[in-house]
Structures are given as C-alpha cells and as structure tokens.
C-alpha cells in the first residue's frame, strides 16, 4: 500500500510501527457552526483511507478531536448570549449526525479539548522546562527559533520566521510565522481554567498534541487532515510534540485538497458555503454527495455543483437498482461468477495506490454489467455507499394485479393497453423494467 506523505512530498510504501496496528489521528471539527461540505470532504477521504487500510489487513485505531474552545467559538457564543457548552451542543450533535448520513465509520475516540486541560498544561510545563516555551504577560508562547526543524512540513524557510514576534490568534497565515500561544491569559467574559501559569485557556494547537499523545502515544503512524491545516496547525503540532518528546510525531501526514463550490472558494460573501442540510433540503441523498467526492482523487481539487450532485445521484440510483435486482432472485439472472477475481484485483490495485478512488470507480464501471452481488458488496466495503442495507421491495397487491394484466396485454400484443397500464402503475409511484425473467417493479 502506498500513500502520499506531505512530509517527504512523495508516495511511500506504508507500514505501521507495530505489525498490524495503525495509529491514526485526524483533526476534527471546531464546533462553532455546521460542518460545510468542504469539511465533509476531508472526513470522507479519511474514511476511505481507513477502509483501505482495513482492506490491507491493518487494525486501525482512529482518534478525532472535537475542538470545543477556540477564538471563533468564544466570539459566536458571546454574540448568541450563551456559554460555550450551550452554544456548541447542537453543532456537535449535527456533526456526528452528518458522519452517520455519509456512512463514515466512527472513530475509536472523539476527545473534547475542554476535557483535557490537565494534559495540555502538563505538556506546556514540559516545553517551558526544556526552554522551548516562555511565559509573557500571563500567557505562554512556543519559541519557534528554538525548534530547529520548524517549517519542515510546510516548507517554511528560516528567513521567513519572525524571531521574537508573537501571534495570539488561533489561525493565521505563513506571513505570521512567529511564536504562537500555548496558553492564553484569561480575559474578561471568556471561559478560563486554573493552571500553573495562572487562569486562562489553551491555544488551539496544543490540544491535538496533548490528546493524540494520551490516546495513541508519542508517535503516530498517520496524521490526517485538510491542506488548509498544514500551516500553522500541523506545523505547530510537530514542534510541540517533538519538542516535548524528542520523538518523531507522525511518520505520515496525509492531507486532502480543497473542495470548490461552483468554481470558487467557499465564502459567505459569495453565498456558496453549503452544508449537508442544504443538500437534503434540495432533495438529494447525502450518499450521492459521498459518491461525488469519490469521483475525484483526494489530492485533487474538486468543483462541487448542483448539476454534478444530480448526476452523482443518478449514478448511485443505478447501482442501487442493480443491487436490488440481484437480490430479487429469480426475477433476474445472476452473473455466472460469484467472485470476479480479475475485477477485484484491478479494483484493489487502484485503491492501494494512494487511495485512487476515481481509478477504482473506472474499474467498477468497466466491469459493472458482469459483476455479481458479492462483487458489488465487496467493492462497497471500500466505497462506503451502504449498499448492503438495501431491502427487497414489497410490491403492493394492487400493483401486482396491474403488472399481471399488463403481461396479459403484452402477450396478446395489445401494446396500447400495456402502455396504459404502465401509466397507471406510474401514478401509484412505481416503474417497471422488463427483464429476461419478467418485469421488475421499482419505486419511482
């Protein structure tokens, strides 16, 4: 199995540190709003990666954090007149609901930042003791000049660092590559906790280092997220973690590309920031969105449009119909082979090569007409379209009666009457597909 490692900027053969166990940490949501479809693209690619790792025979232990204290949360909770815990609750619940709707397998742990203040302050104390962090005005900052490998992930040059300058906001650009806050002094009206440095709250970056170490140990096999997190978040995680432990933080950094919306970067001003709720309101199945994401490689930009989502929905419906047909024996003939070895080998080769989902889908469709039910469900263990749960249809007695009458009309070559009966069936919400073994009823 090969994965593209952002640390080395090349594809590498993947092997975990310990036999078959893979330690994966994935950056989760900051729950100040509903996750938008760009966020969801990252979670779907991480789910694809997990499924492929499991297909390769590995046991995946995945931890995904939930950021429940951060600049934007504090700002928006204050505007809403709520404490942060009241404010974030519906968004956290919605996030977990979105994962279910997209058939994303749950993580082993979903640790929350506010439940790990002790672990964070302990880690900060260690960094201060080692001379990698310093106190100033009641806050604590990481000294980037003291960590010689700073900038390795994002390819930041030493000359770009602003030595001695400090940044207090949680998110910033490479243009603000300076000492960053590990602990922020308490401010009026903001949530705060006791610490050896005085009352305050953690910076955003320290939480992932502290929580990944608690649940997965000091060295990860894979750290995953979106490309927007490479700097400063993942860069700072490396500095904190390796500075504290002296060990390599993560062997692989796997980062997913941006999702564009209607050809442009998503922004509130353009009105193109969409959520799964928006998709459902327009009558689309969330799994159609998952299928759409699989049509592009996770390291390539993908342009979301409502037309592309509609096309993905049609393709998904075609696959679902085929699964139902194959389940409704003896109405259709099952392909002669129950296990298409050539198809499976080609499909697996694609996904094992840096999660090449569009390549795997090309193999799937090239063989689609001769795939058995077992083949399709085998592939879906990777695709995650939840095809196994599709139920056989219970055709109402009235519709069955009309189907029988239509068959009589067709037998008598009364095509006009047969068409009239088909129209009646359609009014009842059903459609017919004529197969070699007779008509197959489907819900319209």
C-alpha positions in Angstrom: 0.0 0.0 0.0 1.3 3.4 -1.0 0.3 6.8 0.5 1.5 10.3 -0.4 3.4 11.7 2.5 3.4 15.5 2.7 6.5 15.4 4.9 8.5 13.9 2.0 6.4 15.2 -0.9 6.3 11.8 -2.4 4.4 8.5 -2.4 5.8 6.0 0.1 5.1 2.4 0.9 3.1 2.3 4.1 4.0 0.1 7.1 2.9 0.7 10.6 5.3 0.9 13.5 3.8 -2.2 15.1 2.8 -5.2 13.0 -0.8 -4.7 12.0 -1.9 -1.8 14.4 -2.2 1.6 12.8 -2.3 4.7 15.0 -4.2 7.5 13.1 -5.0 11.0 14.4 -7.4 13.1 12.4 -8.2 16.7 13.0 -11.9 17.0 13.8 -14.3 19.9 13.7 -14.3 23.3 15.6 -18.0 23.2 16.5 -19.0 26.8 16.2 -21.2 26.1 13.2 -22.4 23.3 11.0 -19.7 21.5 9.1 -19.7 22.7 5.5 -19.2 20.3 2.5 -15.5 21.2 2.3 -15.0 19.9 5.8 -17.0 16.8 5.0 -14.8 16.1 2.0 -11.9 15.7 4.4 -13.8 13.3 6.7 -14.9 11.2 3.7 -11.4 10.9 2.4 -10.2 9.9 5.9 -12.9 7.3 6.0 -11.8 6.0 2.6 -8.2 5.8 3.9 -9.4 3.8 6.9 -11.4 1.4 4.8 -8.4 0.8 2.5 -6.1 0.3 5.5 -8.5 -2.3 6.9 -8.8 -4.0 3.5 -5.0 -4.2 3.6 -5.3 -6.2 6.8 -4.4 -3.5 9.3 -6.3 -2.7 12.5 -6.9 1.0 12.6 -7.2 2.9 15.9 -8.5 6.3 14.9 -8.8 9.3 17.2 -10.6 12.5 16.1 -10.7 15.6 18.3 -13.6 17.9 18.8 -12.5 21.5 19.4 -14.9 23.0 21.9 -13.0 26.1 23.0 -11.4 28.4 20.4 -11.5 32.0 19.2 -14.5 31.6 16.9 -16.5 29.6 19.4 -15.9 32.2 22.1 -16.8 35.1 19.7 -20.0 33.5 18.4 -21.2 32.1 21.8 -20.9 35.7 23.2 -22.9 37.0 20.3 -25.6 34.4 21.0 -25.6 35.2 24.7 -24.7 31.6 25.7 -21.9 29.9 27.4 -19.7 27.8 25.1 -21.1 24.5 26.2 -24.7 25.5 25.4 -23.6 27.1 22.2 -21.6 24.1 20.7 -24.0 21.3 21.7 -26.3 21.4 18.6 -23.3 21.7 16.2 -21.5 18.8 17.8 -24.7 16.7 17.5 -25.1 17.8 13.9 -21.5 16.8 13.1 -21.9 13.3 14.5 -25.2 13.1 12.6 -23.5 14.1 9.3 -21.0 11.3 9.8 -23.8 8.8 10.0 -25.6 10.2 7.0 -22.3 9.9 5.0 -21.7 6.3 6.2 -18.4 7.3 7.8 -17.2 4.7 10.3 -17.0 6.1 13.8 -13.6 6.9 15.4 -12.4 5.0 18.4 -12.3 8.2 20.4 -13.7 11.7 20.0 -11.9 13.6 22.8 -13.0 17.2 23.5 -10.5 19.9 24.2 -12.1 21.1 27.4 -11.9 17.6 29.0 -8.1 17.6 28.6 -6.9 20.8 30.1 -4.7 18.9 32.6 -2.9 17.0 29.8 -2.4 20.3 27.9 -1.0 22.2 30.9 1.3 19.3 31.7 2.7 19.3 28.2 3.2 23.1 28.3 5.1 22.8 31.5 7.4 20.3 29.9 8.1 22.7 27.0 8.8 25.6 29.3 11.2 23.4 31.4 13.0 22.4 28.2 13.4 26.1 27.2 11.2 25.7 24.1 8.4 27.9 25.6 8.3 31.0 27.7 5.8 33.0 29.8 4.9 36.6 29.0 2.2 38.6 30.5 0.3 35.7 31.9 0.4 33.7 28.6 2.8 31.1 27.4 4.3 31.0 23.9 6.3 28.4 21.9 9.6 29.8 20.8 9.9 28.8 17.1 13.6 29.9 17.0 14.4 27.1 19.5 13.0 24.3 17.4 15.5 23.8 14.6 13.1 21.8 12.4 10.3 24.3 12.4 8.8 24.7 8.9 9.7 21.2 7.7 6.1 20.2 6.9 5.1 23.5 5.2 8.5 24.1 3.6 8.8 27.4 5.5 12.2 28.9 5.3 14.1 30.1 8.4 14.4 33.6 6.8 10.6 33.8 6.8 10.3 33.4 10.6 9.7 36.5 12.6 12.1 35.8 15.5 10.8 37.3 18.8 7.4 38.3 17.4 4.3 36.7 18.8 0.8 35.8 17.5 -2.2 35.3 19.7 -4.9 34.3 17.3 -5.5 30.6 16.7 -5.5 30.7 12.9 -3.0 32.7 10.8 -1.0 32.6 7.6 2.6 31.9 6.8 3.1 35.7 6.8 2.6 35.5 10.6 5.2 32.7 11.2 6.1 33.7 14.7 5.9 32.5 18.3 2.5 31.1 18.9 0.3 30.8 22.0 0.2 27.6 24.0 -1.7 29.2 26.9 -3.7 32.4 26.8 -4.2 34.7 29.8 -7.8 34.9 30.9 -9.8 37.8 29.5 -13.0 39.3 30.8 -16.1 37.4 29.7 -14.1 34.4 28.3 -14.0 30.9 29.7 -10.9 30.1 31.7 -9.3 27.3 33.7 -6.7 27.3 36.5 -3.2 26.4 35.5 0.4 26.7 36.8 0.7 29.9 34.6 -2.5 31.5 36.0 -6.1 31.4 34.9 -6.5 31.2 31.1 -7.3 28.8 28.3 -5.3 26.7 25.9 -4.3 27.8 22.4 -5.8 25.8 19.6 -2.7 23.9 18.5 -1.7 22.4 21.9 -4.9 20.3 22.2 -4.1 17.9 19.3 -0.6 17.2 20.6 -1.9 16.5 24.2 -4.8 14.4 23.1 -3.0 12.4 20.5 -0.3 11.5 23.0 -2.8 10.5 25.6 -4.7 8.1 23.4 -2.1 7.0 20.8 1.2 7.6 22.4 4.1 9.9 21.4 4.5 8.6 17.8 1.7 8.4 15.3 1.6 6.3 12.1 -0.6 8.8 10.3 -1.8 12.3 10.9 -4.6 13.3 8.6 -6.5 16.5 7.8 -7.1 19.1 5.1 -4.4 21.0 3.3 -5.6 24.2 5.0 -4.2 22.8 8.3 -0.6 22.2 7.1 0.3 25.7 8.3 0.1 26.7 11.0 -1.8 23.9 12.8 0.1 20.8 11.8 3.4 22.6 11.7 2.9 23.7 15.3 1.8 20.2 16.4 5.1 18.8 15.1 7.1 21.5 17.0 5.2 21.0 20.3 5.1 17.2 20.2 8.7 16.6 19.0 10.0 19.3 21.3 8.4 17.7 24.3 9.2 14.0 23.5 12.3 14.1 21.3 10.5 11.5 19.0 9.1 11.9 15.5 5.5 13.0 15.9 4.0 11.3 12.9 5.6 9.2 10.2 3.0 10.2 7.5 1.0 13.4 7.1 -1.9 12.7 4.7 -3.7 15.9 3.6 -6.9 16.3 1.5 -7.3 19.0 -1.1 -9.9 21.8 -1.1 -13.5 21.4 -2.4 -14.6 24.4 -4.6 -18.2 25.4 -4.8 -19.5 26.4 -8.2 -15.9 27.1 -9.4 -14.9 29.3 -6.4 -13.5 29.0 -2.9 -16.4 28.8 -0.5 -17.2 32.0 1.2 -20.2 33.6 3.0 -20.0 36.7 0.8 -20.4 34.6 -2.3 -23.3 32.6 -0.8 -21.7 29.3 -1.7 -21.0 27.8 1.7 -23.2 24.7 1.7 -23.9 22.1 4.4 -25.4 18.6 4.3 -28.7 20.3 5.4 -28.7 22.3 2.2 -28.1 19.2 0.2 -31.0 17.4 1.9 -33.3 20.4 1.5 -32.9 20.2 -2.2 -33.9 16.6 -2.1 -30.5 14.9 -2.6 -29.3 11.8 -0.7 -26.2 12.5 1.3 -24.7 9.3 -0.1 -24.9 10.9 -3.6 -22.6 13.5 -2.2 -20.2 10.8 -0.9 -20.2 9.2 -4.4 -19.4 12.6 -6.0 -16.4 13.0 -3.7 -15.1 9.6 -4.7 -15.0 10.6 -8.3 -12.0 12.8 -7.7 -8.7 11.9 -6.1 -8.4 13.2 -2.6 -5.3 15.2 -3.5 -7.0 17.0 -6.4 -9.4 20.0 -6.2 -13.0 19.1 -6.9 -15.6 21.5 -8.1 -19.0 21.0 -6.5 -22.1 22.0 -8.5 -25.7 21.1 -8.1 -25.6 19.6 -11.6 -22.7 17.3 -10.6 -24.5 16.2 -7.5 -27.6 15.4 -9.5 -25.5 13.3 -11.9 -23.9 11.5 -8.9 -27.4 10.8 -7.5 -28.5 9.2 -10.8 -25.4 7.0 -10.9 -25.9 6.0 -7.3 -29.5 5.1 -8.1 -28.4 2.9 -11.0 -26.1 1.0 -8.6 -28.8 0.6 -6.0 -31.3 -0.6 -8.6 -28.8 -3.2 -9.7 -28.2 -4.4 -6.2 -32.0 -4.8 -5.6 -32.3 -6.6 -8.9 -29.6 -9.1 -7.9 -31.3 -9.6 -4.6 -34.7 -10.2 -6.1 -34.0 -13.7 -7.4 -35.3 -15.4 -9.5 -36.6 -12.2 -11.3 -33.2 -11.6 -12.9 -30.4 -13.9 -13.9 -27.3 -13.7 -11.6 -24.0 -13.4 -13.5 -22.4 -16.8 -13.7 -19.4 -16.0 -11.5 -19.9 -15.0 -7.8 -16.4 -13.8 -7.4 -14.8 -11.9 -10.2 -11.1 -12.2 -9.4 -9.8 -10.0 -12.2 -12.1 -7.2 -11.2 -11.2 -7.4 -7.6 -7.5 -7.5 -8.3 -7.7 -4.4 -10.5 -10.0 -2.5 -8.1 -7.8 -3.2 -5.2 -4.7 -2.2 -7.1 -6.2 1.2 -7.6 -7.2 2.0 -4.1 -3.9 0.6 -2.7 -2.1 3.2 -4.8 -2.6 6.4 -2.7 -6.4 5.9 -2.4 -7.1 6.2 -6.1 -10.9 6.2 -5.8 -11.6 7.6 -9.4 -9.4 4.8 -10.8 -11.3 2.2 -8.7 -14.6 3.6 -9.9 -13.4 3.3 -13.5 -12.6 -0.4 -12.9 -16.0 -0.8 -11.3 -17.9 0.6 -14.2 -15.8 -1.2 -16.8 -17.0 -4.5 -15.2 -20.4 -3.4 -14.0 -22.5 -5.4 -16.3 -20.9 -8.7 -15.2 -20.5 -8.1 -11.5 -22.3 -10.3 -9.1 -24.0 -9.1 -5.9 -21.0 -10.4 -4.0 -18.6 -8.4 -6.2 -20.6 -5.1 -5.7 -20.9 -5.5 -2.0 -17.2 -6.4 -1.8 -16.3 -3.1 -3.6 -18.7 -1.2 -1.4 -16.7 -2.1 1.7 -14.3 0.5 0.3 -16.7 2.9 -1.4 -19.0 3.1 1.7 -22.3 3.6 -0.2 -24.2 1.4 2.3 -25.5 -0.9 -0.4 -25.7 -4.0 1.8 -28.6 -2.5 3.8 -30.8 -2.1 0.7 -34.0 -4.0 1.2 -36.1 -6.1 -1.2 -39.2 -4.2 -2.3 -42.6 -5.3 -1.2 -44.9 -4.7 -4.2 -48.5 -3.8 -3.2 -51.2 -6.3 -4.2 -52.8 -3.6 -6.5 -49.6 -3.0 -8.4 -49.0 -6.8 -8.7 -52.5 -7.1 -10.2 -51.8 -4.4 -12.8 -48.4 -6.0 -13.7 -50.2 -9.3 -14.3 -52.8 -7.5 -16.5 -50.0 -5.7 -18.4 -48.3 -9.0 -19.1 -51.5 -10.4 -20.5 -51.9 -7.4 -22.8 -48.3 -7.8 -24.0 -48.9 -11.5 -24.6 -51.9 -10.5 -26.7 -49.8 -7.8 -28.4 -52.2 -5.2 -27.2 -49.4 -2.6 -26.8 -51.8 0.3 -26.3 -53.4 -1.3 -23.3 -50.0 -2.3 -22.0 -48.8 1.3 -22.1 -52.0 2.5 -20.4 -51.4 0.0 -17.6 -47.8 1.1 -17.2 -49.0 4.7 -16.8 -51.5 3.6 -14.1 -48.6 1.8 -12.3 -46.6 5.0 -12.6 -49.4 7.0 -10.9 -49.1 4.7 -8.0 -45.4 5.6 -7.6 -43.9 2.5 -9.3 -42.0 1.9 -12.5 -41.3 -1.3 -14.5 -38.2 -2.7 -16.1 -38.6 -5.6 -18.4 -36.0 -8.3 -17.9 -35.4 -11.7 -19.4 -37.2 -13.3 -16.4 -40.1 -10.9 -16.5 -41.0 -7.4 -15.3 -39.2 -5.9 -12.3 -41.1 -3.4 -10.2 -39.2 -0.4 -8.7 -40.2 2.6 -6.6 -40.1 5.7 -8.8 
